[in-house]
């Protein structure tokens, strides 16, 4: 049996303010990054999510030679690189490669 609604039923209680509605653009998801560099002295994650600042996301070295970090990212596409001992390096496990504003190749991750 299908439920019927009154024609002039007050639906104001079901209305949400614009900022209360779900939006994928506002959703945040933790993402794990890892990079194998057993001989590196330092590895940082740089990208559009931290204004390419290497001091924001230094990575931690694991016993197996991988460097890891988990960071919260908003829904969408993010460009990034690893800074390995001061040298920008592409992620071999990236979902894609794109060019930045300087026409340099950078890694790409999609968060959904």
N, C-alpha and C positions, 0 to 999 in steps of 0.2 A: 504494500500500500504506500503510495507516494504521499509525502507530507506536503500539505499546501500552506502557503503563507497568506496572511491577510494582505489585501492590496495596499493599504495605507499603514502598514506595520512600521513602528518606529525602529529604525536600524542604527540610530546614533550610538548605541552602546557598542556596536561592532566596528565603528570607525576608529582608525588609528591616526595619531598625528604622524606627519611625514617622517619625523626622526625616529619614531617607534617601529616603523615597518621594517620587515626583513629586507636587507639589501646585500647581495653578494659582494658589492663593492666595499662594504663595511666589514665583511667577514674576515677574520684573521685565522690563519692556520700555521701551526708549527711545521717547519721544513728542516730536514737534516741535510747538511752538506758534508761531504768527505772528499779527501784528496790524498793520494798516496805519494809521500815524499819523505822516505825514511832518513835521508841525509840532510834535510832542510833544518835550518836553525829557527826559522819562524815562517808561519803561514797565516795570512789574514784573508778574510772574505771581504771583497769590496764590490759595490754595486750601486744601482740607482736608489736602492732602499736605505743606503747610509751615506749618500752623497760622495761615494767613492773614497771614503775616509778609512784608511787601514787601521786606525786606532780604535774604531768602533767595534769591530768583530774579529778580534784575534782568535785563532783556532787552537785547540788543545791537541797535543801529540799523544797518540795511543801507542801501546807497546808493540803493535804490529806494523808501525810505520805510517799509519793513516793519521791524518789531521782531521778533526771533526768539530762541528758546531751545529747547534739547533737554534734557529731564530724564527720569530713570528713574522709572517708575511701576509699582506693584504691580497685579496683575490686579484688576479690579473697576471700579466707577463712582466717578468723582472730580468734585467740585464745584469750580469755580474762577471767577475773574474776572481781567481785566487792570486794573491800577491805572495809569491814564494821567494823568500830572501830578497825582497825588493823587486822581483821580476814579475810583471803581469803574465798570468798563465791561464789558458782556456781549460775548462773542465771537460775531460774526455768522456764523462758520463752525462753531459748536458743534454737537455731535450732539443736544443737547437743552437745554432750560431747565427748571430746577426751583427750588424755594424752599428756603432754608436755615432754620436754627433761629430766625432773626429775621424770618421770612416775607419775606425779600428775594429777588428773582429772581437766580439765578446760573447760569452755564453748566455743562454736563455733558459729560464725556468718558467713554467706556467703553473699558477696556483688556482685551484678551483674548489 
